[in-house]
Amino acid sequence: MTVQDVINHLHDLAPLNYAEDFDNVGLLVGDKNQSVSGVLVTLDTLEAVVDEAIENNCNLIVSFHPIIFKGLKKLTGKSYVERVVIKAIQNNIAIFSIHTALDNAFQGVNSIICDQLGLENKKVLIPQPNTLKKLQTYVPRDNAEDLRTALFKVGAGNIGNYDSCSFNIEGTGTYRGNEDSNPTVGEKGILHSENETAISVVFKKHLESKVLKALYNAHPYEEVAYEITTLDNTNQYIGMGMIGQLKTEMNEKECLQYVKTKMNTECIRHSKFLNKPIKKIAVLGGSGSFAIGAAKASGADLLVTADLKYHDFFSAENDIVLADIGHYESEQFTKSFLVDYLSKKITNFAVVLSKTNTNPVKYL
């Protein structure tokens, strides 16, 4: 198995197409065609983590956070980032980062937090825009069923809990081929009319290359006519943050103590209590101040996130309780989740959970 094979499994879980524009995800160091001896999973790639990979004979590190975030102009070992990259290259270790692609995945970081807190009826808090596309194409009626089947096979036509969704209109298509044409039906130079079916299907944007490949392979015409449109429809399966409900409401102090225990954090910074029960909870792993407005709009009683600044707490405005549980603490269960996921997908070599605590924040 190669590095790219492992990446393909991760892409099935969290396509990199949905990572945020500011992010630096994907293969950051190494050769995608290199054979893999073992995988080490971590939140952050530090020098100690590279040493751990060497000790465990792992030549691929799957890291949540990217070690290279800004452009590197020099590799002299002056910073921890440069030292990590140099050591990885010297020891032929590849480094892959999944970061905000997993943040935006429905089964990703925020789903893990919801499960850790026992939240039910979880939904995406801030759906990512422009993630859905629509294909419309035109095919002879006798070939319509085969084409639909081919498109459905690669994931087109999946809408929520339904698959094989399409809309079909019967009509007449016309065309005339020039001297260089080789028409499947009709003759070159002669105007031809054909009974055709217009097929429309919706698909997630990361599937576009697969959808087009299936279209061309299954369509009988020499020249395939089609249109692809980006939709404004809300996609409730891709986006930042989640919101869910506790099975039983709690008072504010009891709820924050519950969060503290479940999220294994030593400290929670929070806005003032509102003397209201907590039932509906919004979560966003990592830096989540940008989600305060969405959490309030969703009717959440509590937002669990990290990296809130002094003035962010004023934004609660007596509408919601804000809880900062720490950046590392909000994402710490992610690496165990990735180990479990990859272990089920890959059985011919070890997937190792890093034992290095990479949290740079310490408490007295």
N, C-alpha and C positions, 0 to 999 in steps of 0.2 A: 504494500500500500504506500502511496506517495503522499507528500504534503498536500497536494491538490485534492486527493481523495478525502482526506480529513476535512479540508476546507469545504468540500461539497456537502458533507454531512452537516456542518455548521450553517452553511448557506440555506439548507432546507429548513433549519430551525429559525434562523434570523437572516433573511437575505440582506446583503450589504447595500442593496438599492435603497433601503429605508433608513440608513444611517443619516444623521444630520449633516448638513453641508459643511459645517465648521470642523467636523470630526476627521480623524485619520485612521480609518479601519482597514482591515485586510492583512495581507502578508507584508510585514514591514521589513523583515530581514530574512534572507535565505532563498533557496531555489524551490519552486513549487513542484519540480519533478524529482526531488530528492526522496529516496526511500525512507520511511519512518521506522525508527527502532523503538520509540516510545513517546508518549505525550505527557507533558506536565501542565497542569491547569492552575492558574494563579489569577489574583485580582490585578496585581502590578508586577512588572518585570524589573526586579532589582538585581544587583550583582549576586546577592545571596540566593536568589531564585535561579539564576543561571548556574551557580555552583550546585544547587540542588538537582537541576536537570542533568548535569554531568554525572553526579553521584548515582542517579537512577537510570542512567543510559537512555535518557530521553533527548532526542534531537529535534523536537518540536515543542515550543512553549505556546500554549493557548492562553492569552492574557485578556482579561476584560478591558482594562485601560491600555491605551497605546503608549509605548515607551517613547516613540517619536511622535511628537504632536506638532512642533514647529520645524521648519526647515533646518537641517544641519549643514553648516558651511565648513566645519572642520571636524576631524575625528582625532583628537589629541589626548583624550582621556581626562580633560579638564573638568567635565561635569559628570554626574552619575549617569546621565543619559548616554553620553559618549562612551563611558567605560562599559556600560551594559552592551551596547552595540558592538564594540570592539571584542569583548569577551565572547559574545555569541558567534561572531564571524570566525574568530580564532578556533572555536570548538565546533564549527559547522552545525550550529543550532539555529533553526528557523524560529521566528517569532511572528505570531498571528494575533491580531486584536479584533474583538467583535463589538465592543463598547456600545454606541448608541443604536446600532442595528438590533442588539438584544434589548436595549431600553424600549424600542418601538415594537418589538415582537409581542404578540398576544400571550405567548407562553414564556415571556422573558422576565426581566428583572422585577417589574412591578407585580406581575402575577405571582412570583415567588414570595414577595412581601405579603400580598393578600393571603396566600396559603399559610404563611407563617403566623399571620394574625387570625386565621380562621374566618376570613370574610367570605360571604356568599354573594351570589348574583353580581359578580365582578364585570365591570365594563371599562373600556378605554376612557380616560378622562379627557385627553386632548387628541382627537383623531388627526392623523397626518393628512394634509390635503393632497390632492392630485395623485393618489395611489391606484386609482382604478382607470382602466381604459376599455374602450369598446371597439371591436372589430366588426365591420360589415363587408361582406363579400358576396359575389354572385356566381352561381354554379349551375350547370344543367340539372334539371330536376332529378334525373336518374342517378346523379352522383351526390345529391344533397345529403342523404343519410350517411354515406361513407365519410364525407367531409365533416359533418357534425361530430361523428364518432371520433375522428382523428383529433379534432379541436378539444373535445371533452377529455380525451385521454391525457392531454398535457396540462389540464387544469383550467381551460377556458370554460365559461358557463357555470362557475361556482359562485353562488350568491348566498352568503350566510349559511344556513343549515340545508341548503338545496344545491344539487349539482345538475349537470346536463340541462342547464337553462339556456334557451335560445328563443329568438323571435324570427319567424319565417314569412316571407311574402312572395307569392307567385306572380310572375310577370314575364315580359318578353325582352330579351336582350338582343342588340344588333351589333354587328361588326363586319369589317371588310379588311382582309389581310393584303399587304403589299406583296411584291414579287419575292421578297426574302422570307415571307411568313411560311409557317407549316401548320395550318389550322387543324385542330383535333376533329372538329365538325365543320363541314362546309368546304368551299374551295377558295383558293387565293384569288384575289381580284374581283370576287363576286360578293355583293352585300348579302349577309346571312342573318336570318332571324332565328332565335333559339328560345324555347321555353325554359326559363331559368327560375331559380329560387334565390331570393335575397336572404342571407343568413346574418343575424346579428348576435354576437355573444360578448359578454363582459369578462374581463380578466384582470388580475393584479399585474401591475406594471413590470415586476421583475420577471414575469413569464413571457414577455413580448418576443424574445428571440425564439423560444420554443414554440410559441403560437404561430409565428411566421414560418418556421421550418415545417410544422405540421400542415399549414395551409398550402405551401408550395408542393410538398410531397403528395398530398391527397387530391389536389385540384387537377383536373384533366387538361385545362387549357394551357397553351404555350405561354400566353401572357395572362397573368392573374390580376384581375381588377379588385382592389380592396381599399377600404378607408379605415384609419385608426384615429380615434378621438380620445383625448384625455377628458375624464368626467369630473364634475364638481361634486358628485355624490359623496356623502360621508361614508367612510370605511371604518366600521366599529371594531375591526380586528387588527389595526395597525395605528400606533400612536403612543404618545408619552403619558405616563401616569395611568392609574386605575382608580376606580371607586367601587366600593362594595359595602356590605352590611354585616354587622355583628349579629350572631344568632340571638343574643340578648343584650339589650342596652345596658350601659354602665354609667355611673357618675364619672365626672371628669378625672378626679384624682385616681379613682380605681382603674379607669381606662388607661391612663398614662403609665400606671404601675404595671398593668398588663402588657402594654407595648414595650416597656423597658425590659420585662422578663422575656417575652417572646422574641424580641429583636436583640437580646443579649448585649445591651448597651449599658455603660456605666453612668451615663448622664443624659438627661433630656432637658433642653432649653425650650421653654414654651411661652406663649402669650397668656394673658390673664384668663382665668376661668370665667365662664358666663353663667354658671349655675344652671346649666341645661344638661340633660342626659345625652350621652354619646351613643349613636346607633349607626350612622352613615359615616364611613371613613374613606378619605381620599389618600392615596399614597403616590410618592414619586421618589424613586431611588436616586441618590446623588443630589446635585444642586437643583433645588426645586422652587425657588422663589417665584419663578415665572408662572407657576401653576396656581398661585394663590387665588387669582381672579376666577380661574376655571373651577377650582374647588368650591369657592363661594357660590358661583352660579349653579353648580350641580346640587346644591343643598347639603353639602357635606358638613357634619358637625365638627370634624377634626381632619387636619391635613398632616400626615406623617411624611417628613422629608428631611433635607439636610442643607447645611451651608447658608442658613438664613442670617442676614445682616441685621444690625440694630434697628434700622428703619423699616425693615420688612415686617417686623412684628406689629408695627402700627397698622399695617394693611389688614389685620384681622378685623378691625373696626366693629368689634362686638357682634360679628356675624359668625365667626368660626374660631376654633382653637388651633393654633399653629404649634407643631411639635417638631423640633430639630433634634434628631436622634444621632447625628454624626454621619459623615459621608461614608466612611468605611463600614460602619455598622449597618447602614441601609442596604449595602451591596454584598455583605460578607457571605451570604448563603448562595450567591451566584456561582461560585466556583464548584461547590458540591453538586449543584444542579447540572453544571456542564460535564462534570466527571460522570455522573449517572447517565446523562444523555449519550455521551460518546461511548461509554462502556457497553451500552446496549447496541450501538451501531457497529462497534469495532470489537472483535474478539481475538484477533491474531497477535496483539501486542498490548502492553500495559498502558492504561490511562491512569496517571498518578495525580493525586490531590496534593498540591503544595502545602507543606507544613509551615512555611514562612509567614509570619504575621507581618504584613506590609503596611500596617496602619502607622502613619507618621505622627499621629496625634496621641499624646500621652496624658493621663490624668493623675492628679495627686490623690 
